[in-house]
Amino acid sequence: MKPLNYAILKYFTNVEEACADDVINELKGQYGKFKALNKKDVITALMTAEANGLLEETRFDMDKNGELRVYYHAHEDGAATINRYIKD
């Protein structure tokens, strides 16, 4: 099993775009018992990946509770870097 942050990054190499809720829903089967698989920590991981040039923001909207959702995607260079360092 990969570390959670690696799994989060790797997820973005397989989807067009996603928000923190999408990441949590996708990874909860395998990583559901990890304390860091929560919205706050996943958002922090996504923002860190964006700051490091691996992901970029694509759009944002509001969920049904009025909370902001920010969507990201792994651009070509970011996906290549992720795949170079994190193997399947």
TORKOL-4160 file (C-alpha; in steps of 0.2 Angstrom, whole numbers, padded with zeros to 4 digits, m for minus):
88
<pt num="1" X="0000" Y="0000" Z="0000"/>
<pt num="2" X="0007" Y="0017" Z="m0005"/>
<pt num="3" X="0007" Y="0031" Z="0008"/>
<pt num="4" X="m0009" Y="0042" Z="0008"/>
<pt num="5" X="m0001" Y="0057" Z="0000"/>
<pt num="6" X="0006" Y="0046" Z="m0014"/>
<pt num="7" X="m0011" Y="0038" Z="m0017"/>
<pt num="8" X="m0019" Y="0056" Z="m0018"/>
<pt num="9" X="m0006" Y="0062" Z="m0031"/>
<pt num="10" X="m0007" Y="0045" Z="m0041"/>
<pt num="11" X="m0027" Y="0047" Z="m0042"/>
<pt num="12" X="m0025" Y="0063" Z="m0051"/>
<pt num="13" X="m0015" Y="0054" Z="m0065"/>
<pt num="14" X="m0031" Y="0044" Z="m0069"/>
<pt num="15" X="m0045" Y="0057" Z="m0068"/>
<pt num="16" X="m0048" Y="0073" Z="m0078"/>
<pt num="17" X="m0051" Y="0083" Z="m0063"/>
<pt num="18" X="m0056" Y="0081" Z="m0045"/>
<pt num="19" X="m0060" Y="0090" Z="m0028"/>
<pt num="20" X="m0056" Y="0084" Z="m0011"/>
<pt num="21" X="m0073" Y="0076" Z="m0009"/>
<pt num="22" X="m0069" Y="0066" Z="m0025"/>
<pt num="23" X="m0052" Y="0060" Z="m0018"/>
<pt num="24" X="m0060" Y="0055" Z="m0001"/>
<pt num="25" X="m0074" Y="0045" Z="m0009"/>
<pt num="26" X="m0061" Y="0036" Z="m0021"/>
<pt num="27" X="m0049" Y="0032" Z="m0007"/>
<pt num="28" X="m0060" Y="0028" Z="0007"/>
<pt num="29" X="m0061" Y="0010" Z="0003"/>
<pt num="30" X="m0042" Y="0007" Z="0005"/>
<pt num="31" X="m0037" Y="0021" Z="0016"/>
<pt num="32" X="m0053" Y="0024" Z="0026"/>
<pt num="33" X="m0045" Y="0020" Z="0043"/>
<pt num="34" X="m0031" Y="0033" Z="0040"/>
<pt num="35" X="m0034" Y="0048" Z="0051"/>
<pt num="36" X="m0027" Y="0060" Z="0038"/>
<pt num="37" X="m0041" Y="0055" Z="0025"/>
<pt num="38" X="m0052" Y="0069" Z="0030"/>
<pt num="39" X="m0057" Y="0085" Z="0021"/>
<pt num="40" X="m0045" Y="0097" Z="0029"/>
<pt num="41" X="m0030" Y="0086" Z="0027"/>
<pt num="42" X="m0034" Y="0081" Z="0009"/>
<pt num="43" X="m0036" Y="0100" Z="0005"/>
<pt num="44" X="m0019" Y="0103" Z="0013"/>
<pt num="45" X="m0011" Y="0090" Z="0002"/>
<pt num="46" X="m0020" Y="0096" Z="m0014"/>
<pt num="47" X="m0014" Y="0114" Z="m0010"/>
<pt num="48" X="0004" Y="0108" Z="m0007"/>
<pt num="49" X="0004" Y="0098" Z="m0023"/>
<pt num="50" X="m0002" Y="0114" Z="m0032"/>
<pt num="51" X="0011" Y="0125" Z="m0024"/>
<pt num="52" X="0024" Y="0112" Z="m0029"/>
<pt num="53" X="0018" Y="0113" Z="m0047"/>
<pt num="54" X="0011" Y="0095" Z="m0048"/>
<pt num="55" X="m0007" Y="0100" Z="m0049"/>
<pt num="56" X="m0016" Y="0115" Z="m0055"/>
<pt num="57" X="m0033" Y="0122" Z="m0051"/>
<pt num="58" X="m0046" Y="0120" Z="m0064"/>
<pt num="59" X="m0062" Y="0127" Z="m0057"/>
<pt num="60" X="m0072" Y="0130" Z="m0041"/>
<pt num="61" X="m0091" Y="0129" Z="m0036"/>
<pt num="62" X="m0101" Y="0127" Z="m0020"/>
<pt num="63" X="m0108" Y="0111" Z="m0013"/>
<pt num="64" X="m0125" Y="0108" Z="m0007"/>
<pt num="65" X="m0120" Y="0114" Z="0010"/>
<pt num="66" X="m0113" Y="0130" Z="0003"/>
<pt num="67" X="m0095" Y="0125" Z="0005"/>
<pt num="68" X="m0082" Y="0130" Z="m0008"/>
<pt num="69" X="m0075" Y="0115" Z="m0018"/>
<pt num="70" X="m0059" Y="0118" Z="m0028"/>
<pt num="71" X="m0056" Y="0106" Z="m0042"/>
<pt num="72" X="m0038" Y="0102" Z="m0048"/>
<pt num="73" X="m0030" Y="0092" Z="m0062"/>
<pt num="74" X="m0013" Y="0085" Z="m0065"/>
<pt num="75" X="m0006" Y="0094" Z="m0080"/>
<pt num="76" X="0005" Y="0085" Z="m0092"/>
<pt num="77" X="0021" Y="0089" Z="m0084"/>
<pt num="78" X="0014" Y="0086" Z="m0066"/>
<pt num="79" X="0007" Y="0069" Z="m0071"/>
<pt num="80" X="0024" Y="0065" Z="m0079"/>
<pt num="81" X="0033" Y="0069" Z="m0063"/>
<pt num="82" X="0020" Y="0060" Z="m0052"/>
<pt num="83" X="0022" Y="0044" Z="m0063"/>
<pt num="84" X="0041" Y="0045" Z="m0063"/>
<pt num="85" X="0042" Y="0045" Z="m0044"/>
<pt num="86" X="0027" Y="0035" Z="m0039"/>
<pt num="87" X="0025" Y="0018" Z="m0048"/>
<pt num="88" X="0009" Y="0008" Z="m0049"/>
